[in-house]
Amino acid sequence: PKGIERMLLDIEAETQETGATIDFSVPSPSGRLVAVGISHRGDEDTTLRLLDVRTGNLLEDRAPRVRLGVA
């Protein structure tokens, strides 16, 4: 079913840091969560975070130094 479009994550507001970027995002099969890779100031040291789609909140769990698609 179609829903209302809305911003799920304002990365600079959430991290309270200028220069934070989303490197990738991958929705879960259920659509309840989105895996989001966040880096700071172009450092390519991505931290994996999970975003709860319903609330728009990042969960506390983190996986640092994630690399996707890099050989």
Secondary structure, 3 states (H helix, E strand, C coil): CCCCCCCCCCHHHHHCCCCEEEEEEEECCCCCEEEEEEEECCCCCEEEEEEECCCCEEEEEEEEEECCCCC
